[in-house]
Amino acid sequence: MLQKLMILVLMVSGINAMAQQTTFPGAPYKPMDSPVYGADVLIQGNPSEDQRNARIVVAQNGFLYSAYMISSGGFRIARSTDNGASWVHSATLRGGYSLNAIDIAVTGADSNSINIWAISTGYKNSSIDVWDVVIEKFDNQMNVLSLTTLDQRLANFGYPDVAIATDFAYPSVGASPFSIGALYCKMGTPNDNIVFKSSADGGATYSNTQTLVSTGLAHMNVALAFGRSPSYPQGRYFAAWDKQEFFGGGYFGQVLTAYSLNQFDGAWSAPYSLDTIAGGNANSAMDPSIACQSDQVDNVNGAFTVVVTYDKLLPGGSKCAYGAGNLNPVAGDTWTPVFSSGTGTRHDFEPDIAYDGSHQKFYVTWSDSLNAKLKCAVNDMNLQTSGAWNSFSDGYNDAANISFPFPKVKFNPVSQQVVHVWDSHRTTMICNATFDKNNLPVGISNATTPERFSFSVSPNPCKSQTNISFNLDREGNVSLLMFDLSGRQVLTIPSQLFSLGSHRYELNTGTLKPGCYIVQLQAGNAFGI
């Protein structure tokens, strides 16, 4: 399955349309061995600054935003408008705070409406440590617009990890203009807690609080994602977290998952343990990541797909990157094994997973520290067999820079490339936030050619009707979505099969209020290349 997104901007009472295809040059600092991956790019090459915990997010217009903590205190955000070839950095944020964790999300359909949302946790040294969990909102130039404190406490140790997600692209029913979810773990007495807070008003307030679990010795890592499909248009937030227990220096961990029962603001399902999926060793899993299908397509079960990846302890003490999936998570806890990086003597860990709505595929990346590689694999959203994951990075070798890289993966729908960030070791002590991308069209080999199509809009501007003309170089399904600039979906044209050649679609805009709109044209579906 190969699909392509074309995005245009409309103004009703006048409608303007723009569309262009852009190539993105590389900016390497060293050559790579891989025929698949490009060259590493230092997001911030400051040899005196120790950067950790790099994260990445992709806006709908293809802009990349990366956040990374600074060991001396605080964090920065970096922006790239050329798919990682060059980066612009914010000032140091939360200076003076020793941070434990950071995560970012993005909303907005174009450069004028983009907002970045950064959640962080840490403490400011004083006579008594003051820990907090904070969400900051930024504009597309990375200027601070607002700050919201979600939680705060006086303690020796507060919040080990945080995560943030949003349903901006496909708002939940009742969320206006969109919802934002925040997840964090809270250590202390009498119990450790996993806490979820959500905003129904686009980050203005966070009035809904849910405690997902309040037992266990140590909840250390959390992950959060939003999922939906036409069969479940209201969507759900899905959370995964681990519970770690240490006895006599041994390794004990359990990965659990749950989802919001009522869209974004209701109660949550009971936690479900994933660490024994397929007969795996009990208490042998840690460090989860999660990705959900969130687009206008149902999977083979008439629902949507969720995948959780995590570290799994193997017999003999080695680790592998492991994954469990669910083809209808709202209907029940029917989790099955869907991914494993291997067995035997391995040291694979820190898996991260992302969903690509352009091709209905999942991508997982992880650290193969035994062979000094960052690896990436792909499978479709229906997860037919656990052996169907196709590795893209066997030739990748970065021994000089990989120690504990904590790689993160996302998909850029504009450049049609998988993008990564990680913490690369430039010296034995100093880390730098580093970026790389897949140079090939996603999911196809060197011998294939990606599909192309062109389109135009006329009349432009318009009042009650305009025509979308497009040309396909092969048969494929075409669908159309329209959003206002807040991200609310205002129109859907279901997928239809079109033959090779030129076509025209009459779009009725008479019912729309005057203003600017984003139209997303998606073409391609299950054809030979």
C-alpha positions as CSV (number, residue, x, y, z in Angstrom):
1,M,0.0,0.0,0.0
2,L,1.4,3.4,-1.0
3,Q,-0.2,6.7,-0.3
4,K,0.6,10.3,-0.7
5,L,-0.8,13.4,0.9
6,M,-1.2,16.7,-0.8
7,I,-2.2,19.7,1.3
8,L,-3.7,23.0,0.1
9,V,-4.9,26.1,1.8
10,L,-8.4,27.4,1.0
11,M,-10.0,30.8,1.7
12,V,-13.8,30.8,1.4
13,S,-15.0,34.1,-0.1
14,G,-12.0,33.9,-1.5
15,I,-10.4,30.5,-1.7
16,N,-6.7,30.4,-2.4
17,A,-4.9,27.2,-3.0
18,M,-1.2,26.4,-2.8
19,A,0.6,23.2,-3.4
20,Q,4.3,22.3,-3.9
21,Q,6.7,19.4,-3.7
22,T,10.0,20.1,-1.9
23,T,13.2,18.2,-1.9
24,F,15.3,18.3,1.3
25,P,19.1,18.4,1.0
26,G,21.2,16.6,3.7
27,A,23.7,18.4,6.0
28,P,26.0,15.6,7.1
29,Y,28.9,15.9,9.6
30,K,30.2,12.4,8.8
31,P,29.6,9.6,6.2
32,M,27.4,6.6,7.0
33,D,27.8,2.9,6.0
34,S,24.1,2.3,5.3
35,P,22.5,2.4,1.8
36,V,19.2,3.2,3.4
37,Y,19.8,5.8,6.0
38,G,21.3,9.2,5.3
39,A,23.9,11.0,7.3
40,D,23.7,12.1,11.0
41,V,23.0,15.7,11.6
42,L,23.8,17.4,14.9
43,I,20.8,19.3,16.1
44,Q,23.0,21.2,18.4
45,G,26.7,20.6,18.2
46,N,27.9,22.3,21.3
47,P,30.9,20.3,22.6
48,S,30.6,21.9,26.1
49,E,26.9,21.2,26.6
50,D,25.6,17.8,27.6
51,Q,22.3,17.2,26.0
52,R,20.0,14.3,27.0
53,N,16.6,12.8,26.4
54,A,16.0,14.1,22.8
55,R,12.4,14.0,21.6
56,I,10.9,14.8,18.2
57,V,7.5,15.7,16.8
58,V,6.3,16.5,13.3
59,A,3.7,19.2,12.4
60,Q,1.2,18.7,9.6
61,N,3.1,21.0,7.3
62,G,6.3,18.9,7.8
63,F,8.1,21.2,10.3
64,L,10.2,19.2,12.8
65,Y,10.5,20.2,16.5
66,S,12.9,18.5,18.8
67,A,13.2,19.0,22.6
68,Y,16.3,18.1,24.6
69,M,17.3,18.5,28.2
70,I,20.5,20.2,29.3
71,S,22.4,18.5,32.1
72,S,23.4,21.9,33.6
73,G,19.7,22.7,33.8
74,G,16.6,23.4,31.8
75,F,15.8,22.4,28.2
76,R,15.7,23.8,24.6
77,I,13.4,23.3,21.6
78,A,14.9,23.2,18.1
79,R,12.9,23.8,14.9
80,S,13.7,22.6,11.4
81,T,11.7,23.7,8.3
82,D,13.9,21.6,5.9
83,N,13.4,18.1,7.3
84,G,16.4,18.3,9.5
85,A,19.0,19.8,7.3
86,S,19.3,22.9,9.6
87,W,18.0,23.7,13.0
88,V,17.1,26.9,14.9
89,H,17.1,26.8,18.7
90,S,15.1,28.4,21.4
91,A,16.6,30.1,24.4
92,T,17.2,27.9,27.5
93,L,13.8,27.2,29.1
94,R,13.2,26.4,32.8
95,G,16.8,27.4,33.6
96,G,17.9,26.5,37.1
97,Y,15.7,23.4,37.1
98,S,17.2,19.9,37.2
99,L,14.9,18.0,34.9
100,N,14.0,14.3,35.0
101,A,12.0,14.1,31.7
102,I,10.5,16.0,28.8
103,D,8.0,15.3,26.0
104,I,6.5,17.4,23.2
105,A,3.4,17.5,21.0
106,V,2.3,19.9,18.2
107,T,-0.9,21.3,17.0
108,G,-1.7,23.5,14.0
109,A,-2.1,22.9,10.3
110,D,0.3,25.5,8.9
111,S,3.1,27.7,10.0
112,N,0.8,30.5,11.2
113,S,-1.3,28.2,13.5
114,I,1.4,25.9,14.9
115,N,1.8,25.6,18.6
116,I,4.3,23.4,20.4
117,W,3.4,21.9,23.8
118,A,6.3,20.8,26.1
119,I,5.7,18.9,29.3
120,S,8.6,18.6,31.7
121,T,9.2,17.6,35.2
122,G,12.1,18.4,37.6
123,Y,13.0,20.3,40.7
124,K,14.6,23.6,41.6
125,N,17.3,23.4,44.3
126,S,16.4,25.2,47.5
127,S,16.3,24.4,51.2
128,I,13.6,22.0,50.3
129,D,13.4,20.5,46.8
130,V,10.2,21.7,45.0
131,W,9.2,19.2,42.3
132,D,6.6,20.0,39.6
133,V,5.0,18.9,36.4
134,V,4.7,21.8,33.9
135,I,3.2,22.2,30.4
136,E,4.4,25.2,28.4
137,K,2.8,26.4,25.1
138,F,5.0,27.9,22.4
139,D,4.3,29.5,19.0
140,N,6.0,28.3,15.8
141,Q,9.0,30.5,16.6
142,M,9.4,28.8,19.9
143,N,8.3,31.8,22.0
144,V,6.6,31.0,25.3
145,L,2.9,31.7,25.2
146,S,1.7,30.2,28.5
147,L,2.7,28.0,31.4
148,T,0.5,25.6,33.3
149,T,1.6,23.8,36.5
150,L,-0.2,20.4,36.6
151,D,1.2,19.1,39.9
152,Q,3.7,20.2,42.5
153,R,5.1,18.8,45.7
154,L,7.9,19.1,48.3
155,A,9.8,15.9,48.4
156,N,13.2,14.2,47.9
157,F,11.9,12.6,44.7
158,G,8.9,13.6,42.7
159,Y,8.0,12.6,39.1
160,P,10.2,10.2,37.2
161,D,8.6,10.5,33.8
162,V,6.0,12.5,31.7
163,A,4.2,12.1,28.4
164,I,1.9,14.3,26.3
165,A,-0.4,13.7,23.3
166,T,-3.2,15.5,21.5
167,D,-6.1,14.6,19.2
168,F,-5.7,17.8,17.2
169,A,-5.8,16.2,13.8
170,Y,-9.0,14.4,14.6
171,P,-10.7,15.9,17.7
172,S,-12.7,13.7,20.0
173,V,-16.4,14.2,20.2
174,G,-16.9,17.0,22.7
175,A,-13.4,18.4,22.6
176,S,-13.3,22.0,21.4
177,P,-11.3,22.9,19.5
178,F,-9.2,19.8,20.5
179,S,-8.0,18.0,23.6
180,I,-4.6,17.5,25.1
181,G,-3.7,14.7,27.4
182,A,-0.8,14.6,29.9
183,L,0.4,11.5,31.7
184,Y,3.0,11.3,34.6
185,C,4.1,9.0,37.3
186,K,4.3,10.3,40.9
187,M,6.5,8.7,43.5
188,G,5.9,8.9,47.2
189,T,3.8,7.8,50.1
190,P,1.4,6.2,50.7
191,N,1.5,4.9,47.0
192,D,3.0,5.6,43.7
193,N,0.5,7.0,41.2
194,I,0.0,7.1,37.5
195,V,-1.9,10.3,36.8
196,F,-3.7,11.5,33.6
197,K,-4.9,15.0,33.2
198,S,-6.7,16.3,30.1
199,S,-7.8,19.6,28.6
200,A,-11.0,19.8,26.5
201,D,-10.4,23.4,25.4
202,G,-7.2,23.3,23.5
203,G,-4.8,23.6,26.5
204,A,-6.5,26.5,28.2
205,T,-7.5,24.5,31.3
206,Y,-6.8,20.9,32.5
207,S,-9.9,20.2,34.5
208,N,-10.1,16.4,34.2
209,T,-7.8,14.3,36.5
210,Q,-7.8,10.5,36.6
211,T,-5.6,8.3,38.8
212,L,-4.9,5.2,36.7
213,V,-3.1,3.2,39.3
214,S,-2.0,3.8,42.9
215,T,0.0,0.7,43.9
216,G,3.3,-0.8,43.3
217,L,6.9,0.0,44.4
218,A,8.1,2.2,41.6
219,H,6.4,3.4,38.4
220,M,9.2,4.8,36.3
221,N,8.3,5.2,32.6
222,V,5.1,6.3,30.9
223,A,3.8,6.6,27.3
224,L,0.7,8.1,25.8
225,A,-1.0,8.2,22.4
226,F,-4.4,9.0,20.9
227,G,-6.3,6.5,18.6
228,R,-9.4,6.5,16.5
229,S,-10.9,5.2,13.2
230,P,-14.2,5.6,11.4
231,S,-15.7,2.9,13.6
232,Y,-14.6,4.7,16.7
233,P,-14.7,8.4,15.6
234,Q,-14.7,9.7,19.2
235,G,-11.3,8.2,19.8
236,R,-9.5,7.2,23.0
237,Y,-6.3,8.0,24.8
238,F,-4.1,5.0,25.5
239,A,-1.5,4.9,28.2
240,A,1.3,2.4,28.9
241,W,3.6,2.4,31.9
242,D,6.0,0.1,33.8
243,K,6.2,-1.0,37.4
244,Q,9.7,-1.8,38.5
245,E,10.7,-3.8,41.5
246,F,14.2,-4.6,42.6
247,F,15.1,-7.4,44.9
248,G,18.7,-8.3,45.5
249,G,20.0,-6.5,42.5
250,G,17.7,-8.5,40.2
251,Y,15.6,-7.2,37.2
252,F,11.9,-7.1,37.8
253,G,9.5,-5.1,35.6
254,Q,5.9,-5.2,34.5
255,V,4.4,-3.2,31.6
256,L,0.7,-2.3,31.9
257,T,-1.7,-0.5,29.6
258,A,-5.2,1.1,29.9
259,Y,-7.4,3.5,27.9
260,S,-9.9,6.2,28.5
261,L,-13.4,4.7,28.4
262,N,-15.3,7.9,27.5
263,Q,-13.5,9.8,24.8
264,F,-10.9,11.9,26.5
265,D,-12.3,12.9,29.9
266,G,-14.0,9.8,31.3
267,A,-12.8,7.0,33.6
268,W,-10.1,4.6,32.4
269,S,-10.2,0.9,31.9
270,A,-8.6,-1.4,34.4
271,P,-4.8,-1.8,33.8
272,Y,-3.9,-4.8,31.7
273,S,-0.5,-6.5,32.1
274,L,1.5,-7.0,28.8
275,D,4.7,-8.6,30.2
276,T,3.4,-12.2,30.0
277,I,2.0,-11.9,26.4
278,A,2.8,-15.2,24.5
279,G,4.0,-16.9,27.7
280,G,6.8,-14.4,28.4
281,N,8.5,-14.3,31.7
282,A,6.5,-12.6,34.4
283,N,7.9,-9.3,35.6
284,S,10.4,-9.1,32.8
285,A,9.4,-6.0,30.9
286,M,10.2,-2.3,31.2
287,D,10.4,1.1,29.3
288,P,7.2,1.1,27.2
289,S,6.3,3.2,24.1
290,I,2.9,3.3,22.5
291,A,1.4,4.2,19.1
292,C,-2.2,4.2,17.9
293,Q,-3.8,4.2,14.5
294,S,-5.5,7.7,14.2
295,D,-6.8,8.3,10.7
296,Q,-9.9,7.7,8.5
297,V,-9.3,4.0,7.9
298,D,-10.6,0.9,9.7
299,N,-8.3,-2.1,10.1
300,V,-9.4,-5.7,9.2
301,N,-11.3,-5.9,12.4
302,G,-13.4,-2.8,11.6
303,A,-11.6,-0.9,14.4
304,F,-8.2,0.6,15.0
305,T,-4.8,-0.8,16.0
306,V,-2.6,-0.1,19.0
307,V,0.9,-1.4,19.5
308,V,3.0,-1.2,22.7
309,T,6.8,-1.9,22.5
310,Y,9.1,-2.4,25.5
311,D,12.3,-4.0,26.7
312,K,12.0,-7.7,27.5
313,L,14.4,-9.8,29.5
314,L,15.5,-13.0,27.8
315,P,16.8,-16.2,29.4
316,G,20.4,-15.8,30.2
317,G,20.1,-12.1,31.0
318,S,20.1,-10.5,27.6
319,K,17.3,-8.2,26.3
320,C,15.2,-7.8,23.2
321,A,12.9,-5.1,21.9
322,Y,9.4,-6.6,22.1
323,G,5.9,-5.5,21.0
324,A,2.3,-6.4,21.8
325,G,-0.6,-5.3,19.6
326,N,-4.4,-5.1,19.7
327,L,-6.6,-4.9,16.6
328,N,-9.7,-3.8,18.6
329,P,-8.5,-2.4,22.0
330,V,-11.8,-0.7,22.8
331,A,-13.7,-4.0,22.6
332,G,-11.4,-6.0,24.9
333,D,-8.0,-7.0,26.1
334,T,-7.1,-9.2,23.1
335,W,-3.4,-8.4,23.0
336,T,-1.1,-10.6,21.0
337,P,2.7,-10.7,20.3
338,V,3.5,-8.7,17.2
339,F,7.2,-7.9,17.2
340,S,10.5,-9.2,18.6
341,S,14.0,-8.0,17.7
342,G,15.3,-11.6,18.2
343,T,16.3,-14.2,20.8
344,G,19.6,-15.5,22.1
345,T,22.5,-13.3,23.1
346,R,21.3,-9.8,22.4
347,H,21.2,-6.4,24.0
348,D,18.4,-4.6,22.2
349,F,16.5,-2.0,24.2
350,E,14.9,1.4,24.3
351,P,12.3,0.7,21.6
352,D,10.1,3.5,20.3
353,I,7.1,3.2,18.0
354,A,5.2,5.6,15.7
355,Y,2.2,5.4,13.4
356,D,2.3,6.6,9.8
357,G,-1.2,7.5,8.6
358,S,0.0,8.2,5.0
359,H,0.7,4.5,4.5
360,Q,-1.2,2.8,7.5
361,K,2.0,1.4,8.9
362,F,3.9,1.2,12.2
363,Y,7.6,2.0,12.6
364,V,9.6,0.8,15.5
365,T,13.2,1.9,16.3
366,W,15.5,0.5,19.0
367,S,19.1,0.4,20.1
368,D,21.2,-2.7,19.1
369,S,24.1,-2.0,21.4
370,L,25.8,-5.3,20.8
371,N,26.4,-4.3,17.2
372,A,26.4,-0.5,17.7
373,K,23.3,0.1,15.5
374,L,20.1,2.0,15.6
375,K,17.6,-0.2,13.9
376,C,14.2,0.4,12.4
377,A,11.4,-2.0,11.2
378,V,8.0,-1.5,9.6
379,N,4.7,-3.4,9.5
380,D,1.2,-2.6,8.5
381,M,-1.6,-1.7,10.9
382,N,-3.2,-5.2,10.7
383,L,-0.1,-7.0,12.1
384,Q,-0.8,-10.1,10.1
385,T,2.3,-12.0,11.4
386,S,5.0,-11.2,13.9
387,G,7.6,-12.1,11.2
388,A,6.3,-9.5,8.7
389,W,8.3,-6.7,10.2
390,N,10.9,-5.5,7.6
391,S,14.2,-4.1,9.0
392,F,15.5,-1.1,7.2
393,S,18.8,-0.5,9.0
394,D,21.0,-3.7,8.9
395,G,23.7,-1.7,7.2
396,Y,23.7,1.1,9.7
397,N,26.7,1.3,12.0
398,D,27.5,4.2,14.3
399,A,29.8,2.7,16.9
400,A,31.5,6.0,17.7
401,N,28.2,7.6,18.7
402,I,26.0,4.9,20.2
403,S,26.1,4.0,23.9
404,F,22.7,4.7,25.5
405,P,21.0,6.6,22.6
406,F,17.3,6.5,23.6
407,P,16.2,6.7,19.9
408,K,12.8,8.2,19.0
409,V,11.0,7.8,15.7
410,K,8.3,9.7,13.8
411,F,7.0,10.0,10.3
412,N,7.0,13.2,8.2
413,P,4.0,13.2,5.9
414,V,5.3,16.0,3.7
415,S,8.8,14.6,3.0
416,Q,7.4,11.0,3.2
417,Q,10.4,10.0,5.3
418,V,10.9,8.3,8.7
419,V,12.8,10.6,11.0
420,H,14.8,9.9,14.1
421,V,16.4,11.7,17.0
422,W,18.8,10.2,19.6
423,D,21.4,11.1,22.2
424,S,24.8,10.6,20.4
425,H,28.0,10.3,22.4
426,R,30.5,12.8,21.0
427,T,32.9,12.1,23.8
428,T,32.9,9.7,26.7
429,M,30.9,12.2,28.8
430,I,29.2,14.6,26.4
431,C,25.9,13.9,24.5
432,N,24.5,15.8,21.6
433,A,21.0,15.7,20.2
434,T,21.3,14.0,16.8
435,F,19.0,13.6,13.8
436,D,18.7,11.2,10.9
437,K,16.2,10.3,8.2
438,N,15.3,7.5,5.9
439,N,16.4,8.6,2.4
440,L,14.1,6.2,0.5
441,P,10.3,6.5,0.1
442,V,8.8,4.7,3.0
443,G,8.1,1.0,2.7
444,I,9.6,0.4,-0.7
445,S,12.9,-0.8,-2.0
446,N,15.6,0.8,-4.2
447,A,14.1,-0.7,-7.3
448,T,10.6,0.8,-7.0
449,T,9.2,4.2,-8.0
450,P,6.9,6.2,-5.7
451,E,3.5,7.2,-7.1
452,R,3.1,10.8,-8.1
453,F,0.0,13.0,-8.6
454,S,-0.6,16.6,-9.3
455,F,-3.7,18.7,-8.5
456,S,-5.1,22.2,-8.8
457,V,-8.1,24.2,-7.6
458,S,-10.3,26.4,-9.8
459,P,-11.9,28.9,-9.4
460,N,-9.7,30.5,-6.9
461,P,-11.0,32.4,-5.0
462,C,-14.5,31.0,-4.8
463,K,-17.8,31.4,-3.0
464,S,-20.1,28.4,-3.3
465,Q,-18.1,25.9,-5.3
466,T,-14.6,25.1,-6.5
467,N,-13.2,22.2,-8.6
468,I,-10.3,20.0,-7.5
469,S,-8.6,18.6,-10.5
470,F,-6.0,15.9,-10.1
471,N,-3.9,13.5,-12.3
472,L,-2.9,10.0,-11.2
473,D,0.0,8.1,-12.7
474,R,-1.7,4.8,-11.7
475,E,-5.1,3.5,-10.4
476,G,-5.7,4.3,-6.7
477,N,-8.1,5.4,-4.0
478,V,-8.5,9.1,-3.4
479,S,-10.1,10.7,-0.4
480,L,-10.4,14.3,0.8
481,L,-10.5,15.9,4.2
482,M,-11.1,19.6,5.1
483,F,-10.1,21.3,8.4
484,D,-10.4,24.8,9.7
485,L,-7.3,26.4,11.1
486,S,-8.1,25.3,14.7
487,G,-7.8,21.7,13.4
488,R,-11.5,20.9,13.5
489,Q,-12.5,18.6,10.6
490,V,-15.4,20.2,8.7
491,L,-15.7,18.0,5.7
492,T,-14.9,14.4,4.6
493,I,-15.1,12.9,1.2
494,P,-14.8,9.1,1.6
495,S,-12.2,7.2,-0.3
496,Q,-13.1,6.3,-3.9
497,L,-11.3,4.3,-6.6
498,F,-10.0,6.4,-9.6
499,S,-8.3,5.1,-12.7
500,L,-5.0,6.3,-14.1
501,G,-5.3,9.8,-15.7
502,S,-7.0,13.1,-15.1
503,H,-10.1,13.6,-12.9
504,R,-12.1,16.5,-11.5
505,Y,-14.1,16.7,-8.3
506,E,-16.7,19.4,-7.6
507,L,-16.4,20.7,-4.0
508,N,-19.3,22.5,-2.5
509,T,-18.1,25.3,-0.2
510,G,-21.4,27.1,0.1
511,T,-22.1,25.8,3.6
512,L,-18.8,26.9,5.0
513,K,-18.2,30.1,6.9
514,P,-15.9,32.7,5.3
515,G,-12.3,32.0,6.3
516,C,-9.2,29.8,5.6
517,Y,-9.4,26.1,5.4
518,I,-6.9,23.2,4.9
519,V,-7.8,20.6,2.4
520,Q,-5.9,17.3,2.5
521,L,-6.0,15.1,-0.6
522,Q,-4.9,11.5,-0.1
523,A,-4.3,9.2,-3.1
524,G,-3.2,5.6,-3.5
525,N,-4.4,2.2,-2.2
526,A,-3.1,-1.3,-2.7
527,F,-1.6,-1.4,-6.1
528,G,1.5,-2.9,-7.7
529,I,4.6,-0.8,-8.2
